[in-house]
């Protein structure tokens, strides 16, 4: 109904749950989410974030995380997920 996808992120380095919204491209089998996260290095400020999740197969996908730092978008994390058989 909202015509977008929603993703959340939480970890033990932050003090909040991050909310992102995004789209899905069926041609590349990729979700792309955007949001703002609290900057742990500069309390009281936020950082623009882009996350992609590419579906490689029913058993594997890759998540990539990009942050806007110093006027540039930098890849700061990549996680490859593989389902155990």
C-alpha positions as CSV (number, residue, x, y, z in Angstrom):
1,X,0.0,0.0,0.0
2,X,2.9,2.4,0.7
3,X,4.5,1.5,-2.6
4,X,7.9,1.1,-1.0
5,X,9.8,-1.4,1.1
6,X,10.9,-0.8,4.7
7,X,14.1,-2.0,6.4
8,X,15.5,-1.5,9.9
9,X,19.0,-1.8,11.3
10,X,20.0,-2.2,14.9
11,X,23.4,-3.1,16.4
12,X,25.3,-2.7,19.6
13,X,27.2,0.4,18.5
14,X,24.1,2.6,18.3
15,X,21.5,3.8,20.7
16,X,18.5,3.6,18.3
17,X,16.9,1.5,15.6
18,X,17.4,2.9,12.1
19,X,14.5,3.0,9.7
20,X,15.0,3.1,5.9
21,X,12.7,3.0,2.9
22,X,13.4,1.8,-0.6
23,X,12.6,0.1,-3.8
24,X,13.1,-3.3,-5.5
25,X,14.5,-3.7,-9.0
26,X,13.4,-7.1,-10.4
27,X,15.9,-7.0,-13.3
28,X,18.9,-6.9,-11.0
29,X,17.1,-8.6,-8.0
30,X,18.2,-5.8,-5.8
31,X,16.6,-3.8,-3.0
32,X,17.9,-0.3,-2.5
33,X,17.1,1.5,0.8
34,X,17.9,5.0,2.0
35,X,17.8,6.6,5.4
36,X,19.6,8.6,8.1
37,X,21.5,7.2,11.0
38,X,22.7,8.8,14.2
39,X,26.4,9.5,13.8
40,X,28.1,7.8,16.8
41,X,31.3,9.8,16.1
42,X,29.5,13.2,16.2
43,X,26.6,13.0,18.7
44,X,23.6,15.1,17.7
45,X,24.2,14.7,14.0
46,X,23.0,12.2,11.3
47,X,24.6,10.6,8.3
48,X,22.9,9.7,5.0
49,X,23.0,6.0,4.4
50,X,22.2,3.8,1.4
51,X,21.9,0.0,1.7
52,X,21.6,-2.5,-1.1
53,X,20.5,-6.1,-0.8
54,X,21.2,-8.2,-3.9
55,X,19.5,-11.6,-4.2
56,X,22.0,-14.0,-5.7
57,X,19.9,-17.2,-5.2
58,X,17.3,-18.7,-2.8
59,X,20.2,-19.5,-0.5
60,X,22.5,-16.4,-0.8
61,X,22.4,-12.6,-0.9
62,X,24.8,-9.7,-0.4
63,X,24.1,-6.6,1.7
64,X,26.3,-3.5,1.0
65,X,26.2,-0.4,3.2
66,X,27.3,3.1,2.1
67,X,27.6,6.2,4.2
68,X,28.0,9.8,3.0
69,X,31.2,11.1,4.6
70,X,33.2,14.2,3.6
71,X,31.0,14.9,0.6
72,X,31.5,11.4,-0.8
73,X,29.6,8.1,-0.6
74,X,31.8,5.4,0.9
75,X,31.2,1.7,1.2
76,X,31.6,0.9,4.9
77,X,30.3,-2.7,5.1
78,X,29.5,-5.8,3.1
79,X,27.9,-8.9,4.4
80,X,27.4,-12.1,2.4
81,X,24.5,-14.3,3.7
82,X,24.5,-18.0,2.9
83,X,21.8,-20.4,4.1
84,X,23.1,-23.6,5.6
85,X,21.7,-26.8,4.2
